[in-house]
Amino acid sequence: MTASRPPLLHYLRATLFWCVFAGVTVVYFIPLGVFVWALPRHWRYPIARSWAACNIHALRWICGVRWRVQGRENIPEEPVIVFAKHQSTWETLAFAVLFPPQVWVVKRELLWIPLFGWGFASVRPIAIDRSAGRAAVEQMVEQGQERLAEGRWVIIFPEGTRVRPGQQVRYKMGGAVLAARSGRYVLPIAHNAGELWPRHSFVKWPGTVDVAVGEPIPTRGKSPEQINAEAGAAIEGMMRGISGRAADEG
């Protein structure tokens, strides 16, 4: 479906959504970016989460992008390291709504964006310099263990960038190193959001995003290579079960 030319109605809906998105972001991040540092730390994440919830629900009602989750019973109560498929902007909003308080591994340049970046920095993401090589991995491992000890989940996209549906790239090792050193479970997550909200796309296609939550993967006593292999097999296996379904249900 996404390969054909979108109908005019899809463009109109997408335009309305982006207007709502911009308005919600201004309302949240002007005060958040300026005053957030005066707020207690435990207040900051719920504010950021409500911003994501407003936008993901606007996407549903305006553009018809719904979602459903398979495998909720696999979501543990203790903090884990999430290895997730990265296809779209959708998951950066939806995961904040679907899963417990979390931090993200992101490129540090995001924190330089006026207002948005300042507000984002207040929830203490793991912001790394991707050009720093091994030093960036060590920074991620150190900060990741700190956040896990504080009770936060750590969200990692092991592919390192958004990947088009149907494509597969080599998983980077940073998240697996964190898992091996911390001994925390890895929770594999697959989804097909890129079929409805493709990367670099203005238009959003109506349909249902399937999110598949796999069984937590034990990591104690395993090498980063073993962890990456197990997580990759779980994620790509789940992808084969949900790929191609989202747009068909629009």
N, C-alpha and C positions, 0 to 999 in steps of 0.2 A: 504493500500500500504506500509506504513512504517514498517509493521510487517515482510515483506519478506526481503530476503537478497538483498542488493542494487547491481545493476549492476556495473561492473568495471568502466564504464564511469562516474558514479556518484562519485566514489572515486577519479578519475582523476580530475574531475571538482572541487570537494571539496579541493583537494590538491592545485590546482591552485588558488582557492579563498583564502585559508589561506596564501599562499605566497603573494598574493596581499595585503591582510589585514595586514600582518606583515610589508610589505614594506611601505604601507600608514601610518601605525602607527609610524614607525621609522621616516619617513620624517616629520610627523606632530609633534610628541611629544618630539623628541630630542630638537628642538629649542623651542617648546612651553613650555616644562617642565623646561627649563633652563632660558628662557628670558621672559616668559609670564608675570611675575610680574612687568616688566617694561612697559607693554602695558596698555593703558587706559582700564578700566573695560568693556566699551561698545564694545571693539574690541574682547574680549576674546571669548564670546559665538559664534559669527559668525565663528570664526576659528574652534572651536570644532564642530559646526554644519556642516561645510564643510567636516570635517573628517568623520562624520557619513554618509553624503551624498555620498562621494566617495565609502565607503564600501557597503552601501545598493544598490547602482547602480552596483557595481562590482558583488554583489550577484545575481542581476537580470540577467546580461548579461553572467556571467560565469555558474551559477548553475540553471538558469531559474526560480528563485523565484520572481514572480511578486506580485503586490498587488493592491487592489482597496478599495476605502473607500465609505461606505454607510452612509448617514446622515450628510454630510458636512454642510448642512444648520443648524444643531444643534450646530455648533462650535461658541461660543460667541466671542465678541470682547474684553470683559473685562477679567482680570485674574480669573481663576477658579482653583478648586482642581480636578484633574483627578483621578478617581478610575479606574484602568485598570486591565484586566486579565493579568496574568504573566505565560506564557508557555515556553518562548524561549529567546534566546539572540536577536532575530530579532527585537522585539519591542524596545529594548534599543537603537538601531540604527534608526529605522524607525520613532519613535515618535519625535526625534529631527528634522527630515525633514518635517513631516506632520503637526506639531502643532507649535504655537508661542513660543517665547523664554521662557524657562522653567528651573526649578531646580528639582532635584530628591532627594527623601529620600533614602539614601544608608547606608550600614554598613561602619563604619569609616575605617575598614581595607583596603578598596579599595584605600584610599588616601595614603597608605604606599607603594604602588607599585612604584618603581623608574620610573621617567619620566612620565609614564601614570598617576599615582596618583597625581603627582605634577601639571600636566596640568589640570587634572580633578578638583583638589582643587581650581584652579584659577577661575572657573565659579561658585564657592560658592554653592556646593550642601549642602543639609541638611544631614550631616554625623553623625550618632548616634551610641552609644554603646548599642547594643541590649541586652547585659546582665544587663544593668542598670535599667531595669524594668520601674517603674513609672517615674523616672528621665529622661529616654530617651523620653518618651511621652511628658513631659513638655518641653524638649529641642526642640523637633520637632514642637510643637505648637508655641513656641516663635519664632523660626527661620522661620517657615512657614508663620506666619503673617507678619514678616519683608519682606520676599521675595514677598509675594502678594502685599504688600504696594508699593514695588518697581516696580510693573508691571509684575512680572514673574508668570507664571503658576507653580503650584506644582504638580508633578507627583508622585502618590502613588500606589503601588501594595498591596492592602489590604490583599491579601492572605499571604504575607510575604516571599514567595519563589516561584520558578517556579513549576507549577503543571502540571502533564501530562494531555493531552486532555481526556475529559470525566470524570475527577476527579474533585471534589469540596471540598474545605476545609473551615473551619470557618474563616470569615473575622476578622482581627485584628482591635482593636478599635482606634488606634492612629490617623489615617486619619479622622475618624468620629469626634473625639474630636476636631481636628483642624477645621473641617468644622463647628461644632456647635459653637465654640468660635469666629470664624472669621465671620460667617454669609455668607460666600461665597458659590456660587453654586458648586455642585458636578457634574462633567461631567462623566457619565459612558461610558467606552470603552470596547468592546469585540473584540476578534480576534481569529483566529485559526492557528497562526504561528507555534505552537508546532507540527502540523501535517506535516510540511515541514522542520522545523529545530528543531527536538526534543532536549530536554535538554540532555547534556552530549554526544551529537552525533557529530561525525566528518563529516558524510555525510549530505548533504542538498538535499532534494527531489524537483524536479521541480514542479511547480504548482502556484496557485494564492492564496495569503493570503487575506482573507476578514477581513476588519476592520469595525466594526459597531459602530457608534457614537450615543448614546442615547440622549434624551432630557435632558437639565440641570435640576438638582434636587434642588429646594429651600431648604435651611437649617435653616433659621431664626425661632427661637421658637421651634426647634425640638431637641430631645435628641440624643446623639451619637448612641444609640441603634436604634432609628427610622431611622436615616440617613443610618446606615449600612444595615438595613433591606431593605430600598427602593433601595439603590445602588446595593445590592446583587441581588435583584429580577430583576432589570433592566438588569444587566450584564448577569446573568445566563439565563434570558429570551432571550436575543439576541444571546447567545451562542447556544441555541437550534436551532436557525435559520441558523447558519453558520457552526456548527460543522460537520465534516466529508466531507466538500465540497472541501477543498483545494487540497488534494492529488488526488481526483477524476478528477480534471481538469488538472493534470500535463501532 
